[in-house]
Amino acid sequence: SVYRLCTMRRLPSLLARTLTSGTSGSSVLPDMSEVRSRLRDIVGASTNWRDHVQAMQERKALHTLLAKRQEDLPPRRMKDSYLEVILPLGSQPEIREKYLNVHNSVRFGRILEDLDSLGVLICYTHTQQEMQPRSPLSIVTALVDKINLCKKIIYPDCDIKFTGNVSWVGKTSMEVKMHMLQLHDGDYSPVLDATFVMVARDPENKRPAFVNPLVPETPEEEEIFKQGELNKLKRIDFSTASLLKMAPTAEERNIVHDIFLNTLDTRQEGEGTVSFRSRKLPPNSVWMEDAKLKGLQICHPQERNIFNRIFGGFLMRKAFELGWANACSYGGSRPFIVSVDDIMFQRPVEVGSLLLLSGQVCYTEKNYIQVRVHSEVYDADTREHQTTNIFHFTFISENEVPRVVPKTYGGKYPSMLYLDGKRHFAATMKEI
């Protein structure tokens, strides 16, 4: 199983041990509520929805604190942004219910929310300036590059520790590496590895803003910084090779053609003819069009972030839960999340939006299910739909699952979705 094979990438884990401040008692570490409280203080966010317009107006004055050039900002070290945060599920049972699922393990959607908040705070820690209690920067999640899990079950009654730091910096963007560990028999053991990309913008969240450069201090840190550069190039290559920009390869065309031939009804309609209209489903297969699930969310003020848009972690949680339900109904047994990758935040979601989520099983292999969730907002005034995110989840089911089969080349491009899912699955398996 992938969980036995999966090992945490050694360099970041070693670095976490090097950077740790030496605090081992969970009582001295901040918890997730303190993370969110700190974020509100750093930005000067309103805790009352009625005051949010005034709070945003007050942020405009912080424009004067922005750096004109990156060179004007003091360089930072990786240890400057290193944070450890506790989620005291074991020592504070009263918070457990929020994180509990029906299988008596931890809701992964809640973990996505916590990772998103922590990633933003790590970036604010990297960019904080002395004598400036409020940051002029609006730091938002641009991309969830990868989350790999190496534990099937996250226990609801054992403390969790998150660690993380800025691992790479561009001019206006920062890569953050985070790790999640859970306490068992007095030791914290790894649960997941996460890589997020955050971007800094001006106080009104309209234009890019410069961030402090990052200076690696040791050969190990040099290696991590280089990996950040490689990750950036990999993302560019993956985007350039997207099926929306480039035709499928010869091998991919053959795969789709073989699927098409296998679904033709070979019963003869006349002498030597085969019907291209009549299609039959191969054994132990499901048409892609029958492997969908849809959801709707009304975006209430309760789900807003510190900039009064809908919190990215909330969007991830809702997309994950729909993706999980999609995988569950498709496979007929409980699925476990293996990997999350390539979540691009294309546009912010405003409070009051109608959020439409569409889940699609787009590729399967043995007991793996690749699910794509498309998120869009519907504007009731203009009647327009706009894509906000596309999420990619890899699940493993308890049993082998039917093969998902695209029915057509065209329509809603199921064949292209199939190939896109296959690419994402291959990239995940290579990573693990």
C-alpha positions in Angstrom: 0.0 0.0 0.0 1.0 3.6 -0.6 1.0 4.3 3.1 3.6 1.7 3.8 5.8 2.9 1.0 5.4 6.6 1.7 8.2 8.2 3.6 8.5 11.9 4.5 11.0 13.8 2.4 14.0 13.8 4.5 15.5 17.3 4.0 12.5 19.3 5.2 12.0 16.9 8.1 15.6 17.2 9.1 15.4 21.0 8.7 12.4 21.1 11.0 14.4 19.5 13.7 17.3 21.9 13.1 15.1 25.0 13.2 13.0 23.9 16.2 13.2 26.3 19.1 13.5 23.4 21.5 10.0 23.7 22.9 8.7 20.2 23.5 5.8 20.8 25.8 2.5 21.4 24.0 1.4 23.9 26.7 3.9 26.5 25.4 3.0 26.2 21.8 0.3 28.4 20.2 -2.9 26.6 19.1 -4.9 27.1 15.9 -7.2 29.7 17.5 -4.2 31.7 18.4 -3.0 31.5 14.8 -6.2 33.0 13.6 -6.2 35.6 16.3 -2.7 36.7 15.4 -3.6 36.9 11.7 -6.5 39.3 12.5 -4.2 41.5 14.6 -1.5 41.6 11.9 -4.0 42.8 9.3 -6.3 44.8 11.6 -9.2 42.7 10.4 -12.7 43.4 11.8 -14.3 40.7 14.0 -17.7 42.2 13.2 -19.0 41.8 9.6 -20.8 45.2 9.8 -17.4 47.0 10.3 -15.6 45.2 7.5 -15.8 48.1 5.0 -14.4 50.6 7.6 -11.6 48.1 8.5 -10.6 47.8 4.8 -10.7 51.6 4.4 -8.2 51.9 7.3 -5.8 49.5 5.5 -5.5 51.9 2.6 -3.3 54.2 4.7 -0.7 51.3 5.0 0.3 51.8 1.3 3.1 54.1 2.4 4.8 51.3 4.2 5.2 49.1 1.1 8.8 48.7 -0.2 9.5 50.2 -3.6 12.1 47.5 -4.4 12.8 44.1 -3.0 16.4 45.2 -2.3 15.1 47.7 0.3 13.8 44.8 2.5 16.1 43.0 4.9 16.9 39.4 4.0 15.4 36.6 6.2 16.7 33.2 7.2 14.5 30.0 7.1 14.5 29.8 10.9 13.1 33.4 11.1 9.7 32.1 9.8 9.8 28.7 11.5 6.6 28.1 13.6 5.3 25.2 15.6 1.6 25.1 16.4 -0.4 22.5 18.5 -3.8 21.1 17.8 -4.6 19.7 21.3 -7.1 17.0 20.4 -5.8 14.8 23.1 -5.2 17.3 25.9 -8.4 19.4 25.2 -11.2 17.1 24.4 -13.7 20.0 24.1 -12.3 20.9 20.6 -12.5 17.3 19.4 -16.1 17.4 18.1 -15.3 20.0 15.4 -12.6 17.7 14.0 -14.5 14.4 14.3 -16.0 12.4 11.3 -18.5 9.6 11.5 -15.7 7.0 11.3 -14.2 8.3 14.5 -11.1 9.8 12.9 -10.1 13.4 12.0 -11.9 15.3 9.3 -9.2 16.0 6.7 -11.2 19.0 5.4 -10.6 20.7 8.8 -6.8 20.0 8.5 -6.9 21.8 5.1 -8.3 24.8 6.8 -5.6 24.8 9.5 -2.8 24.4 6.9 -4.1 27.3 5.0 -4.2 29.6 8.1 -0.8 28.5 9.2 0.8 29.0 5.8 -0.4 32.6 5.8 0.9 33.2 9.3 4.3 31.7 8.4 4.6 34.2 5.5 3.6 37.2 7.7 6.3 36.0 10.2 8.8 36.0 7.3 7.8 39.5 6.2 7.2 41.2 9.6 9.0 44.5 10.1 10.1 45.9 13.5 8.0 48.8 14.8 5.2 47.9 12.4 2.4 46.1 14.4 0.2 45.9 11.3 1.4 44.6 8.0 0.8 46.5 4.8 0.8 43.2 2.9 -2.2 41.2 1.9 -0.9 37.6 1.9 -3.1 35.1 0.2 -2.9 31.5 -1.0 -2.1 31.3 -4.7 -1.6 27.5 -5.0 -1.6 24.3 -3.1 1.3 22.6 -4.9 1.2 19.3 -3.1 -0.1 17.5 0.0 1.1 14.0 0.5 -0.1 11.8 3.3 1.7 8.8 4.8 -0.9 7.8 7.4 -4.4 6.4 6.5 -6.0 7.4 9.8 -5.6 10.6 11.8 -6.7 9.9 15.4 -9.2 12.2 17.0 -7.9 11.8 20.6 -4.1 12.5 20.1 -2.4 15.9 20.0 -1.3 17.1 16.5 1.7 19.3 15.9 2.1 21.5 12.8 5.6 22.8 11.9 6.5 25.0 8.9 8.7 27.7 7.4 9.2 29.7 4.2 11.4 27.5 1.9 11.7 29.6 -1.2 11.1 33.3 -2.1 10.6 35.0 -5.5 10.0 38.8 -5.9 6.3 38.7 -4.6 5.7 35.1 -3.9 6.8 32.6 -1.2 6.8 28.8 -1.0 5.9 27.4 2.4 6.7 23.8 3.5 4.6 22.5 6.4 4.5 19.1 8.2 1.9 17.6 10.4 2.8 15.1 13.1 0.7 13.2 15.6 1.5 12.2 19.2 1.7 8.4 19.8 3.3 6.9 22.9 5.2 10.1 23.8 6.6 10.7 20.2 5.4 12.7 17.3 5.3 10.7 14.1 4.8 12.2 10.6 1.3 12.3 9.0 1.7 14.6 6.0 3.9 16.9 4.1 2.4 20.1 2.4 3.8 22.7 0.0 1.8 25.9 -0.5 2.6 29.0 -2.6 1.5 32.3 -1.2 1.5 35.7 -2.9 1.9 39.2 -1.3 -0.3 42.0 -2.5 -0.8 45.6 -1.5 -3.1 46.6 1.5 -6.2 46.5 -0.7 -5.3 43.2 -2.2 -5.1 44.7 -5.7 -1.5 44.7 -6.9 1.6 42.5 -6.2 3.9 43.7 -3.4 7.6 42.9 -2.7 8.6 40.4 0.0 11.8 40.0 2.0 14.4 37.9 0.2 15.4 34.5 1.7 19.0 33.6 2.4 19.8 29.9 2.9 22.5 29.4 5.6 23.5 25.7 5.3 24.0 23.2 2.5 20.7 21.6 3.6 18.9 24.9 3.3 20.5 25.5 -0.1 19.1 22.2 -1.3 15.6 23.1 -0.1 15.8 26.5 -1.8 16.9 24.9 -5.0 14.0 22.5 -4.7 11.7 25.5 -4.5 13.2 26.8 -7.8 12.7 23.4 -9.4 9.1 23.3 -8.1 8.4 26.6 -9.8 9.8 25.4 -13.1 7.9 22.1 -12.8 4.7 24.1 -12.3 5.4 26.1 -15.5 6.2 23.0 -17.5 3.0 21.3 -16.3 0.9 24.3 -17.1 2.6 24.7 -20.6 1.8 21.0 -21.3 -1.8 21.4 -20.2 -4.3 19.7 -22.5 -6.0 23.1 -22.8 -2.9 24.5 -24.5 -1.3 21.4 -26.2 -2.8 18.5 -28.0 -2.5 15.0 -26.4 0.6 13.1 -27.1 0.6 10.2 -29.6 0.5 7.7 -26.7 -2.4 9.5 -25.1 -4.3 9.6 -28.5 -3.8 5.8 -28.8 -5.2 5.3 -25.2 -8.3 7.3 -26.0 -8.7 5.5 -29.4 -8.4 2.1 -27.8 -11.0 3.0 -25.2 -13.3 4.2 -28.0 -12.8 0.9 -30.0 -13.5 -1.2 -26.9 -16.9 0.6 -26.4 -18.1 0.1 -29.9 -21.0 -2.3 -30.3 -19.6 -4.9 -32.6 -23.0 -6.4 -33.6 -23.3 -6.0 -37.3 -25.9 -3.6 -38.6 -25.3 -4.6 -42.2 -22.8 -6.4 -44.3 -19.3 -5.5 -42.9 -20.5 -2.4 -40.9 -20.2 -1.4 -37.3 -22.4 1.3 -35.7 -20.4 4.3 -34.4 -23.6 5.5 -32.7 -24.3 2.4 -30.7 -21.9 2.1 -27.7 -21.6 -0.5 -25.1 -20.0 -0.3 -21.7 -17.1 -2.8 -21.2 -17.4 -5.2 -18.2 -16.7 -3.8 -14.7 -16.8 -0.2 -16.0 -18.7 3.0 -15.4 -19.3 5.8 -17.9 -17.7 9.0 -16.8 -21.0 10.9 -17.2 -22.4 8.6 -14.5 -19.5 9.3 -12.1 -20.4 12.9 -11.1 -21.6 14.6 -8.0 -22.7 18.2 -7.5 -23.0 20.6 -4.6 -24.0 24.1 -3.8 -22.8 26.5 -1.0 -24.2 29.9 -0.1 -21.2 31.9 1.1 -22.1 33.5 4.4 -20.0 36.1 6.3 -19.0 33.5 8.9 -16.7 31.9 6.3 -14.9 35.1 5.4 -11.1 35.5 5.8 -9.2 38.4 7.2 -9.7 40.3 3.9 -13.5 39.7 3.9 -13.4 37.3 1.0 -14.4 33.6 1.5 -11.6 31.8 3.3 -9.5 29.6 1.0 -9.4 26.8 3.6 -13.2 26.7 3.6 -13.3 26.3 -0.2 -10.8 23.5 0.1 -12.7 21.7 2.8 -16.0 21.9 0.9 -14.3 20.7 -2.3 -12.6 17.9 -0.5 -15.8 16.7 1.2 -17.6 16.6 -2.2 -14.6 14.8 -3.7 -14.6 12.3 -0.9 -18.4 11.7 -1.3 -17.9 11.3 -5.1 -15.1 8.7 -4.5 -17.2 7.0 -1.8 -20.3 6.6 -4.0 -18.2 5.5 -6.9 -16.1 2.9 -5.2 -18.9 1.7 -2.8 -16.5 1.7 0.2 -14.7 4.2 2.4 -12.0 6.0 0.5 -8.8 7.4 2.1 -7.1 10.5 0.8 -3.6 9.9 -0.5 -2.7 13.2 -2.1 -4.0 16.7 -2.9 -2.3 18.6 -5.7 -2.3 21.5 -8.1 -5.1 23.6 -6.5 -4.9 27.0 -8.2 -6.9 29.9 -6.6 -7.9 31.6 -9.8 -10.1 34.3 -8.4 -11.4 35.3 -5.0 -14.9 34.3 -3.8 -17.0 37.2 -2.5 -19.3 36.9 0.6 -22.8 36.3 -0.6 -21.8 34.3 -3.7 -23.5 31.1 -4.8 -20.7 28.6 -5.0 -21.3 25.6 -7.4 -19.1 22.5 -6.9 -18.9 19.7 -9.5 -17.1 16.5 -8.7 -16.0 14.1 -11.4 -14.2 10.7 -11.1 -11.9 11.2 -14.1 -9.4 8.3 -13.8 -9.2 5.0 -11.9 -6.5 2.3 -11.5 -6.9 -0.8 -9.3 -8.2 0.7 -6.0 -7.2 4.3 -6.7 -9.7 7.0 -7.7 -8.7 10.3 -9.2 -11.3 13.0 -8.6 -11.5 16.5 -10.1 -13.7 19.1 -8.4 -14.5 22.2 -10.4 -15.6 25.2 -8.4 -17.4 28.2 -9.8 -19.4 31.2 -8.6 -22.8 32.2 -10.0 -23.7 35.8 -10.1 -27.5 36.0 -9.8 -27.6 39.6 -11.2 -25.5 39.0 -14.3 -26.4 35.3 -14.5 -22.7 34.6 -15.3 -20.6 31.6 -14.1 -16.9 32.1 -13.3 -14.4 29.4 -12.4 -12.7 30.0 -9.1 -10.8 26.8 -8.5 -10.0 23.4 -9.8 -9.1 20.7 -7.2 -7.3 17.4 -7.8 -7.7 14.6 -5.2 -6.2 11.1 -5.2 -8.1 8.6 -3.1 -7.4 4.9 -2.3 -10.5 2.7 -1.8 -10.7 -0.4 0.4 -11.6 -2.5 -2.6 -10.7 -2.5 -6.3 -13.0 -0.1 -8.1 -14.6 -0.3 -11.6 -12.8 1.4 -14.5 -14.1 4.8 -15.4 -14.6 5.2 -19.2 -15.1 8.3 -21.3 -18.0 7.9 -23.7 -17.1 10.6 -26.2 -14.2 12.7 -27.6 -16.3 15.8 -27.4 -19.3 17.1 -25.4 -17.9 18.2 -22.0 -14.5 16.8 -23.2 -14.7 13.6 -21.1 -11.7 12.1 -23.0 -9.6 15.2 -22.2 -10.7 15.0 -18.5 -9.7 11.3 -18.5 -6.2 12.1 -19.8 -5.9 15.1 -17.4 -6.8 12.8 -14.5 -4.4 10.1 -15.7 -1.6 12.8 -15.8 -2.3 14.0 -12.3 -2.4 10.4 -11.0 0.9 9.6 -12.7 2.5 12.7 -11.2 1.2 11.8 -7.7 2.5 8.2 -7.9 5.9 9.4 -9.1 6.0 11.8 -6.1 5.1 9.1 -3.6 
